[in-house]
Amino acid sequence: MKFGVIVFPGSNCDRDMINALQHDLQQEVITLWHKDKDLGMFSKEDCIVLPGGFSYGDYLRCGAVARFSPIMEQVVKFANDGGKVLGVCNGFQILCESGLLPGALLLNDHQKFVCKNVYIKSEGSMNLVGRHIGEHALKIPVAHGEGRYYADAATMEKINENNQVVFRYCDENGEIHINSNPNGAINNIAGICNEGRNVYGMMPHPERACSEVLQNIDGKAILEAFTRMN
């Protein structure tokens, strides 16, 4: 399979993602520029990745400008046709802005940028990520100022009914508690998927936890899940 990693003006995690996929997971990676308009080289078994960073300087809302990049029209079509898509941090924000994922990412409740290791736990095995990583807590870095996931009551009811929560923030023992929530996200949500379970968004950065040199490879299992068939 192939991974396509999109580079937006202002992206600063695209190289981290490419390195993790190429060197740590030994996957084929194609770099995509935000003005590209052709994803014809990718099949449903492949995966398009929207990395973290500050696309277009994060003017307006985070991801609000990138949502109108030429390539996003093709990403939406690719996803609607069943292709796998992963958005990390700013990529998650772009997926919400584009309507591929429900809800929004708001300013952290403490209104400060947060950059540290946190723990997240899979919500279950109803999606390809959960089936691959199991139920143990994973230590994954976060780095964001607008990472507080929010959705209104009706949307949250639908998300819960469809088992669309992929990750929740937890402590190192896997206990989900408000004290382990780094940004005030509703219900400790760290990542979700769409109803079709082919589009995924998460605020923590798995690509920053794939190297033995960093003494943390917890993120490797998350990215490996996307090499598996649905």
N, C-alpha and C positions, 0 to 999 in steps of 0.2 A: 504494500500500500504506500501511498504518498501523503505527506503533510504539506499543506500550503500555508505559509505564515505571512500574514499581511503586514506591510510596513506603512504606517500613516505618518505624516509630518508630526513630529513630537513624540512618536513611540520611543521608549527607552528600554523596553524589555524584549524586543524582537530578537536581538542577538542572543540573549539568555535562553529564549525558547528554542531558537535554531540549534544552539550548542547542545542543549539537553536532548533534543530529539535526534540530532545527528550522531553525537559522540557518546551519549549515555544510553540511548535506546537503539542506536544503529539503524535509524530510519531514513528514508529518502525525504529530503525537504526541498521544496521549491519556494523561493522568496517571491512574494507578490507585492507590487507597488499599488498604492491606493487609487491610481488612475487606470489600472488595468481593467479591462472589460470582458475578459475571456477566461472562464474556468473550465473550458472544454477538455483540458488534459486530466481533469479529476473525475473519478467515478463515485458512486454511492459508498464504496468501501473505503474511500479516502477521507481525509479530515482537513477542514479549513480552520486555522487558528487565528483569533484576534488577540494579540498580546497586550500586555499592560503598557502604561506610559501616560502621556498627556497629549493625546491626539489633538492637533490644531490648538495647542496651548490650553486645552480645556476651557476655552471661552464659552460663554453661555453656561449651559449645564454640561457636565462631563459626558462626552460621547455625542452630544447633540449636533455638532458640526460633522463629525466623522460619519454619522449616520447617512449623510448625503454624498459621501465619496462615491465616485463612479463604480468602484468595485462592489459596494454594498448591494446594489441592485442585483448583481450576480450571486452574491452570498445568500440573499433572501431567496432567490430562485433555487439555488443549490439546496438550501435547507428545506424548502417546500417540496422539493423532489425527493427528499429522504436522505440527503447527504449529511454526514456528521460535521458539526460545527462546535468549536470550543472557544469561549471568550474568557480571558483571565483579567481580573481587575478592570482596567479601562475597557478591555474587550467585553466584559460582562456589562458594563454601562452602555456600550454601543449596541449590544444585542437587545437590551431593554428599550433603548431609544428607537431602535428599528422595528420594534414590535415582534421580534422573534422570541422574546421571553417576556413574561408578564412582570408588572411591578416596576420599581425605580430604585436607584441608589441615591441616597440623600447624604447631606453633610453628617459626619460623625456626631454623635450626641454631645460629646465633649468639645466639639468644634476645633479639634487639633488633628494634625497629621499624625498617624500612628504607623510605626515601622518596628516590627518585632516578630519573634516567633510566637505563634498561637497553636492551639490544638483544635482539630476538627474531627468529626466522626460521621461516617456514612449513615444515612437515615434508613437504609435497608437495601434489599437486593432487587428492587423493582426496576433498576436501570443498569446499564452496562458497567458503570463505574462502581456502583455498590456491589454488584456481583463479583467484581474482580478484587476489590480491596478488603472486603470483610467488614467487621464491626469494630476493630481496634482503633484507638485514637492515633491520629497522624500529626506530627509536628511540621507545620508549614508556615513560612513567613508571610506577613501582610505588609503592605506599604500603600496607604491611601488616606485621603482626606475626606472622600465622599464614598464611603463604603457601607453605609447603613441601609440595608435592604428594607424596603417598605412596600406594602400592597394594601389596598383597602380591604374591608371585611369580606365583601363578596368575592374578590379575587383570591384572598387567602383561603376561603372556604373551598373554592374550586381547586386551588393548588393542593390542599390537603386531601381532598377527595380523590384526586388523580395521582397522589403519591409523587408529586413533582419536586419535593425537597430532596436534594442530593446530599448536602452537608449541613451540619449545625456546629457552631462553636461549642467546645467543651473544655474540660480541664484534662490534665495528663492521664487521669484515670478513666476518661470517657464520660464523666458526669456532666450533663448539660445544665449550666447554671449561669445566671446573669453576670456573675463575677468573671466568667470566662469569655464574655462577649466584648470584643475590643472596640465596638463602634455603636452599640445600641440597636443592632439589627433586630427587626421583629422576629420573635420566636427563635432567636439565636441563629437565624438562617445565614449560612456562609456560601451556599450554592444551590442552584435549582436547575431544572431542565424543562423543556416544553412537553406538551401532551404526547407528542410523537416519540419522545425520548431519543431524539437525534441531535438536539441543540442543548448545549450545556454552558452555564455561566457560573463563575466562582470568583470571589474576591481574593482569597489567598493565592500565592504564587507557587505552584508545584514545580515549575522549572528551576526554582532557586533551591530546591531540596532534592537534587538528583545526583549529587557528587559525593564520593567518599572523602574527597579532599575537604569538603565542608562539614564532614562528619554527620551528614543527614541525607538519606536517600528515600525518605518517606514520600516525597512527591513523585518518585519514579513509578510507583504502582498506579497512580492516578493517570499519568500520561500513557502508560502501557495499556490501560483499559481501552483506549481509543484505537489500539492496533487490533483489537478483537472484533469479530463480527457482532452485530446487534443480536 
